[in-house]
Amino acid sequence: MTTASDVSRPFHPASAGMLLRQWREIRGKPQLELALDTGISQKHVSFVETGRATPSRQMIIDLADALQIPLRERNAIFLAAGYAPVYRDDPLDAASMQGIHRAVRRMLRQHEPFPAIAMDRYWNVIETNVSAPAFFNRFIDLSRYPRPRNLLHLMFDPEGMRPFLMRWEETARSLLSRVRREAIGHVSDERTQALIAELMAYPDVPQDPHSGPVPDALPMIPLRFRTERHTLNLFSMISTVGTPQTVTAEEIRIETMFPADDQTESVYPDFMSGNDLAGQDRP
């Protein structure tokens, strides 16, 4: 059986039925089980998948709900079936997104003095609190990196944050695992696959995600940063929008970073109060 966690395949232009069948196979759900979940006859499901019947808009919604299809991919299915997209894809600063945008800014602001970053599904930075650029500028000059900045490229770049990351191979494996695990719908689309390929192309990136030393007996894998004066162990929590109704709302990720131990929490104010920042630009 194919599971969502180990699937990575592109979605080529296809009929609505073909796309729905791809998602059913990705989820490892037999036609009969899908029929029982949706109240749609197995025969009708089969006819839709083979192109003998065109699904109604409501049928696409019902099948997509049962298959947990991401909203962006649902829009592709609507278009393939000849319907207009249902789910809006407005930018975060659009008038329709004001409520969520205010909430994102509030979360970022309230996480001071620790870094907090809002990103899209491909780890491109959308917005940060004040502490996030101040933190990264303690290591590198962010002004050298054009917007939109990608957090993963900042980490993997040998001229970026990588020289300051301890236990590089363990960290790289952990980050690559996160990319796959946190992919929208738990499936790596073409852009996610391209991002992974770009990261793997950097020098000294472990090619086997399952090799390497066993991690410490911790409930998380911290990011360990080292400077001449400080060693910082941080971990992150990811927040998402509950019951999203737009593509942007579903895809936004807010990463908040926390000290992983008492030592890091005690030295963090001294680390952030230094005057030798490499730059003053925001992500």
Contacts in CASP RR format, 6 or more apart in sequence:
PFRMAT RR
TARGET T0000
AUTHOR 0000-0000-0000
METHOD contacts of the structure
MODEL  1
MTTASDVSRPFHPASAGMLLRQWREIRGKPQLELALDTGISQKHVSFVET
GRATPSRQMIIDLADALQIPLRERNAIFLAAGYAPVYRDDPLDAASMQGI
HRAVRRMLRQHEPFPAIAMDRYWNVIETNVSAPAFFNRFIDLSRYPRPRN
LLHLMFDPEGMRPFLMRWEETARSLLSRVRREAIGHVSDERTQALIAELM
AYPDVPQDPHSGPVPDALPMIPLRFRTERHTLNLFSMISTVGTPQTVTAE
EIRIETMFPADDQTESVYPDFMSGNDLAGQDRP
1 28 0 8 1.000
2 25 0 8 1.000
2 26 0 8 1.000
2 28 0 8 1.000
3 28 0 8 1.000
4 26 0 8 1.000
4 27 0 8 1.000
4 185 0 8 1.000
4 186 0 8 1.000
4 187 0 8 1.000
5 180 0 8 1.000
5 181 0 8 1.000
5 186 0 8 1.000
7 26 0 8 1.000
7 186 0 8 1.000
7 187 0 8 1.000
7 188 0 8 1.000
8 180 0 8 1.000
8 187 0 8 1.000
8 188 0 8 1.000
8 192 0 8 1.000
8 193 0 8 1.000
9 22 0 8 1.000
9 26 0 8 1.000
9 187 0 8 1.000
9 188 0 8 1.000
10 189 0 8 1.000
10 190 0 8 1.000
10 193 0 8 1.000
11 19 0 8 1.000
11 22 0 8 1.000
11 73 0 8 1.000
11 76 0 8 1.000
11 189 0 8 1.000
11 190 0 8 1.000
13 80 0 8 1.000
14 22 0 8 1.000
14 80 0 8 1.000
15 51 0 8 1.000
15 80 0 8 1.000
15 81 0 8 1.000
16 48 0 8 1.000
16 54 0 8 1.000
16 55 0 8 1.000
16 60 0 8 1.000
16 77 0 8 1.000
16 78 0 8 1.000
16 80 0 8 1.000
16 81 0 8 1.000
16 82 0 8 1.000
17 48 0 8 1.000
17 49 0 8 1.000
17 50 0 8 1.000
17 51 0 8 1.000
17 55 0 8 1.000
17 77 0 8 1.000
17 80 0 8 1.000
17 81 0 8 1.000
18 49 0 8 1.000
18 80 0 8 1.000
19 73 0 8 1.000
19 76 0 8 1.000
19 77 0 8 1.000
19 80 0 8 1.000
20 48 0 8 1.000
20 49 0 8 1.000
20 55 0 8 1.000
20 60 0 8 1.000
20 63 0 8 1.000
20 64 0 8 1.000
20 67 0 8 1.000
20 77 0 8 1.000
21 49 0 8 1.000
23 64 0 8 1.000
23 67 0 8 1.000
23 69 0 8 1.000
23 73 0 8 1.000
24 31 0 8 1.000
24 34 0 8 1.000
24 49 0 8 1.000
24 67 0 8 1.000
26 187 0 8 1.000
27 67 0 8 1.000
27 68 0 8 1.000
29 37 0 8 1.000
29 66 0 8 1.000
29 67 0 8 1.000
31 42 0 8 1.000
31 45 0 8 1.000
31 46 0 8 1.000
31 49 0 8 1.000
32 42 0 8 1.000
34 40 0 8 1.000
34 42 0 8 1.000
34 45 0 8 1.000
34 63 0 8 1.000
34 66 0 8 1.000
34 67 0 8 1.000
35 41 0 8 1.000
35 42 0 8 1.000
35 44 0 8 1.000
35 45 0 8 1.000
37 66 0 8 1.000
38 45 0 8 1.000
38 62 0 8 1.000
38 63 0 8 1.000
38 65 0 8 1.000
38 66 0 8 1.000
39 62 0 8 1.000
40 59 0 8 1.000
40 62 0 8 1.000
40 63 0 8 1.000
44 53 0 8 1.000
45 63 0 8 1.000
47 53 0 8 1.000
48 54 0 8 1.000
48 55 0 8 1.000
48 59 0 8 1.000
48 63 0 8 1.000
54 81 0 8 1.000
55 63 0 8 1.000
55 81 0 8 1.000
57 78 0 8 1.000
57 81 0 8 1.000
57 83 0 8 1.000
57 86 0 8 1.000
60 74 0 8 1.000
60 77 0 8 1.000
60 78 0 8 1.000
60 81 0 8 1.000
60 83 0 8 1.000
61 74 0 8 1.000
61 86 0 8 1.000
63 69 0 8 1.000
64 74 0 8 1.000
64 77 0 8 1.000
68 185 0 8 1.000
69 77 0 8 1.000
69 185 0 8 1.000
70 184 0 8 1.000
70 185 0 8 1.000
70 250 0 8 1.000
70 251 0 8 1.000
71 87 0 8 1.000
71 244 0 8 1.000
71 245 0 8 1.000
71 246 0 8 1.000
71 247 0 8 1.000
71 250 0 8 1.000
72 87 0 8 1.000
72 89 0 8 1.000
72 184 0 8 1.000
72 247 0 8 1.000
72 250 0 8 1.000
72 251 0 8 1.000
73 189 0 8 1.000
74 86 0 8 1.000
74 87 0 8 1.000
75 85 0 8 1.000
75 86 0 8 1.000
75 87 0 8 1.000
75 89 0 8 1.000
75 247 0 8 1.000
78 84 0 8 1.000
78 85 0 8 1.000
78 86 0 8 1.000
79 85 0 8 1.000
87 245 0 8 1.000
87 246 0 8 1.000
87 247 0 8 1.000
88 96 0 8 1.000
88 246 0 8 1.000
88 247 0 8 1.000
88 248 0 8 1.000
89 246 0 8 1.000
89 247 0 8 1.000
89 248 0 8 1.000
90 96 0 8 1.000
90 97 0 8 1.000
90 246 0 8 1.000
90 248 0 8 1.000
91 97 0 8 1.000
91 248 0 8 1.000
92 100 0 8 1.000
92 101 0 8 1.000
92 104 0 8 1.000
92 118 0 8 1.000
92 126 0 8 1.000
92 127 0 8 1.000
92 248 0 8 1.000
92 252 0 8 1.000
93 101 0 8 1.000
96 246 0 8 1.000
97 246 0 8 1.000
97 248 0 8 1.000
97 249 0 8 1.000
100 241 0 8 1.000
100 248 0 8 1.000
100 249 0 8 1.000
100 252 0 8 1.000
104 118 0 8 1.000
104 127 0 8 1.000
104 252 0 8 1.000
104 254 0 8 1.000
105 127 0 8 1.000
107 116 0 8 1.000
107 239 0 8 1.000
107 254 0 8 1.000
107 256 0 8 1.000
108 116 0 8 1.000
108 117 0 8 1.000
108 118 0 8 1.000
108 127 0 8 1.000
108 128 0 8 1.000
108 129 0 8 1.000
108 254 0 8 1.000
109 129 0 8 1.000
111 129 0 8 1.000
111 131 0 8 1.000
111 256 0 8 1.000
112 129 0 8 1.000
112 130 0 8 1.000
112 131 0 8 1.000
113 131 0 8 1.000
113 268 0 8 1.000
113 269 0 8 1.000
113 272 0 8 1.000
114 131 0 8 1.000
114 234 0 8 1.000
114 256 0 8 1.000
114 257 0 8 1.000
114 258 0 8 1.000
114 259 0 8 1.000
114 268 0 8 1.000
115 128 0 8 1.000
115 129 0 8 1.000
115 131 0 8 1.000
115 132 0 8 1.000
115 135 0 8 1.000
115 136 0 8 1.000
115 234 0 8 1.000
115 256 0 8 1.000
115 257 0 8 1.000
116 128 0 8 1.000
116 129 0 8 1.000
116 131 0 8 1.000
116 132 0 8 1.000
116 254 0 8 1.000
116 255 0 8 1.000
116 256 0 8 1.000
116 257 0 8 1.000
117 125 0 8 1.000
117 127 0 8 1.000
117 128 0 8 1.000
117 129 0 8 1.000
117 132 0 8 1.000
117 151 0 8 1.000
117 254 0 8 1.000
117 255 0 8 1.000
117 283 0 8 1.000
118 125 0 8 1.000
118 126 0 8 1.000
118 127 0 8 1.000
118 128 0 8 1.000
118 252 0 8 1.000
118 253 0 8 1.000
118 254 0 8 1.000
118 255 0 8 1.000
119 125 0 8 1.000
119 126 0 8 1.000
119 151 0 8 1.000
119 252 0 8 1.000
119 253 0 8 1.000
119 254 0 8 1.000
119 255 0 8 1.000
120 126 0 8 1.000
120 251 0 8 1.000
120 252 0 8 1.000
120 253 0 8 1.000
121 183 0 8 1.000
121 184 0 8 1.000
121 192 0 8 1.000
121 251 0 8 1.000
121 253 0 8 1.000
122 150 0 8 1.000
122 191 0 8 1.000
122 192 0 8 1.000
122 195 0 8 1.000
123 150 0 8 1.000
123 151 0 8 1.000
123 152 0 8 1.000
123 179 0 8 1.000
123 195 0 8 1.000
123 253 0 8 1.000
124 148 0 8 1.000
124 149 0 8 1.000
124 150 0 8 1.000
124 151 0 8 1.000
125 147 0 8 1.000
125 148 0 8 1.000
125 149 0 8 1.000
125 150 0 8 1.000
125 151 0 8 1.000
125 283 0 8 1.000
126 148 0 8 1.000
126 252 0 8 1.000
128 282 0 8 1.000
128 283 0 8 1.000
131 272 0 8 1.000
132 282 0 8 1.000
132 283 0 8 1.000
133 142 0 8 1.000
133 280 0 8 1.000
133 281 0 8 1.000
133 282 0 8 1.000
133 283 0 8 1.000
134 272 0 8 1.000
134 277 0 8 1.000
135 257 0 8 1.000
135 272 0 8 1.000
136 142 0 8 1.000
136 154 0 8 1.000
136 161 0 8 1.000
136 283 0 8 1.000
137 277 0 8 1.000
137 278 0 8 1.000
137 279 0 8 1.000
137 280 0 8 1.000
137 281 0 8 1.000
138 227 0 8 1.000
138 271 0 8 1.000
138 272 0 8 1.000
138 274 0 8 1.000
138 276 0 8 1.000
138 277 0 8 1.000
138 278 0 8 1.000
139 160 0 8 1.000
139 161 0 8 1.000
139 164 0 8 1.000
139 225 0 8 1.000
139 227 0 8 1.000
139 278 0 8 1.000
140 154 0 8 1.000
140 160 0 8 1.000
140 161 0 8 1.000
140 278 0 8 1.000
141 278 0 8 1.000
141 279 0 8 1.000
141 281 0 8 1.000
142 149 0 8 1.000
142 278 0 8 1.000
142 279 0 8 1.000
142 281 0 8 1.000
142 282 0 8 1.000
142 283 0 8 1.000
143 279 0 8 1.000
143 280 0 8 1.000
143 281 0 8 1.000
145 154 0 8 1.000
147 283 0 8 1.000
149 283 0 8 1.000
150 195 0 8 1.000
151 255 0 8 1.000
151 283 0 8 1.000
152 175 0 8 1.000
152 179 0 8 1.000
152 195 0 8 1.000
152 199 0 8 1.000
153 198 0 8 1.000
153 199 0 8 1.000
154 160 0 8 1.000
154 161 0 8 1.000
155 161 0 8 1.000
155 162 0 8 1.000
155 165 0 8 1.000
155 171 0 8 1.000
155 175 0 8 1.000
156 162 0 8 1.000
156 172 0 8 1.000
156 175 0 8 1.000
156 199 0 8 1.000
156 202 0 8 1.000
156 205 0 8 1.000
157 202 0 8 1.000
158 202 0 8 1.000
158 203 0 8 1.000
158 204 0 8 1.000
161 225 0 8 1.000
162 168 0 8 1.000
164 225 0 8 1.000
164 226 0 8 1.000
164 227 0 8 1.000
165 171 0 8 1.000
165 223 0 8 1.000
165 224 0 8 1.000
165 225 0 8 1.000
165 226 0 8 1.000
166 224 0 8 1.000
166 225 0 8 1.000
166 226 0 8 1.000
166 231 0 8 1.000
167 224 0 8 1.000
168 204 0 8 1.000
169 206 0 8 1.000
169 212 0 8 1.000
170 212 0 8 1.000
170 213 0 8 1.000
170 215 0 8 1.000
170 221 0 8 1.000
171 221 0 8 1.000
171 223 0 8 1.000
171 224 0 8 1.000
172 205 0 8 1.000
172 206 0 8 1.000
173 206 0 8 1.000
173 209 0 8 1.000
173 212 0 8 1.000
174 215 0 8 1.000
174 221 0 8 1.000
175 199 0 8 1.000
176 196 0 8 1.000
176 199 0 8 1.000
176 200 0 8 1.000
176 209 0 8 1.000
177 209 0 8 1.000
179 188 0 8 1.000
179 192 0 8 1.000
179 195 0 8 1.000
179 196 0 8 1.000
179 199 0 8 1.000
180 188 0 8 1.000
180 192 0 8 1.000
180 196 0 8 1.000
182 238 0 8 1.000
182 253 0 8 1.000
183 189 0 8 1.000
183 192 0 8 1.000
184 250 0 8 1.000
184 251 0 8 1.000
188 196 0 8 1.000
199 205 0 8 1.000
200 207 0 8 1.000
206 212 0 8 1.000
215 221 0 8 1.000
218 260 0 8 1.000
220 235 0 8 1.000
220 260 0 8 1.000
221 235 0 8 1.000
222 233 0 8 1.000
222 234 0 8 1.000
222 235 0 8 1.000
222 260 0 8 1.000
223 233 0 8 1.000
223 234 0 8 1.000
223 235 0 8 1.000
223 236 0 8 1.000
223 257 0 8 1.000
224 231 0 8 1.000
224 232 0 8 1.000
224 233 0 8 1.000
225 231 0 8 1.000
225 232 0 8 1.000
225 234 0 8 1.000
226 232 0 8 1.000
227 271 0 8 1.000
229 271 0 8 1.000
230 267 0 8 1.000
230 270 0 8 1.000
230 271 0 8 1.000
231 263 0 8 1.000
231 264 0 8 1.000
232 259 0 8 1.000
232 264 0 8 1.000
232 267 0 8 1.000
232 268 0 8 1.000
232 271 0 8 1.000
233 259 0 8 1.000
233 260 0 8 1.000
233 261 0 8 1.000
233 263 0 8 1.000
233 264 0 8 1.000
234 257 0 8 1.000
234 258 0 8 1.000
234 259 0 8 1.000
234 260 0 8 1.000
234 264 0 8 1.000
235 257 0 8 1.000
235 258 0 8 1.000
235 260 0 8 1.000
236 255 0 8 1.000
236 256 0 8 1.000
236 257 0 8 1.000
236 258 0 8 1.000
237 255 0 8 1.000
237 256 0 8 1.000
237 258 0 8 1.000
238 253 0 8 1.000
238 254 0 8 1.000
238 255 0 8 1.000
239 253 0 8 1.000
239 254 0 8 1.000
239 256 0 8 1.000
240 250 0 8 1.000
240 252 0 8 1.000
240 253 0 8 1.000
240 254 0 8 1.000
241 249 0 8 1.000
241 250 0 8 1.000
241 252 0 8 1.000
244 250 0 8 1.000
259 265 0 8 1.000
259 268 0 8 1.000
END
